[in-house]
Amino acid sequence: MTSSPYLFLASEHPLRAVTDRLKAREAISDFGIALRYQERGPDAPGAPEADWCETGHSIFILAGRIRYTFDDHSVEAGPGDMLHIPAGRGHRHKPSVVGDEVVRYVLTEFS
């Protein structure tokens, strides 16, 4: 196979623990975009809420259900759903797992 700046060989990148509930496999492109596969586990009872995120994302949910809370509303997404969250304070958000199933998703991250 020919190498290409457009190909992300996920098998060559380990799934690493980011936190006790988040694992990620990541590639940073030469185009300034991060491509990630993530697994987010359910929050433990009494666990602190996630911090606000102001980074932009496009997200494709593979398994499980996730909720994104914004300043003025919340949205839930499940398998096959896609979200696009622009970057910036006006679109800040907090993710949380809905239910007991690990959420598996692919996202791009941009500024």
C-alpha positions, 0 to 999 in steps of 0.5 A: 500500500502506498503511504498517503497524508490522507490515510489514517492507519488506526491499527498503528495507533494505540487506544490510550487512556485520556482519563479514567472514563475516556480512551482515544486513538488519534491522528493529527493531519498536516491540515490542522485537523485531529481525527479521533476514535473515542470510547467514553464510559459512563460517569460514576455516581458523584463524579464531577461534571465534564468541563466546558469545551469550546473546540469545534467537532464533527462527530459520528456515533457508532454505539451507545448514547451521548448527551451534549449540554449547551448553554441553552439546550441539550441534545442526545445522539445515538448510533448512526447520528452525526453532530456538528458543533462549531468552535467558539464560546457561543457553542461551548458544550459538555459531553455526558454518557446516557445510560450504562453503555460505553459510547464509541464514536469518531470525531474530527476536531478543529479550531 
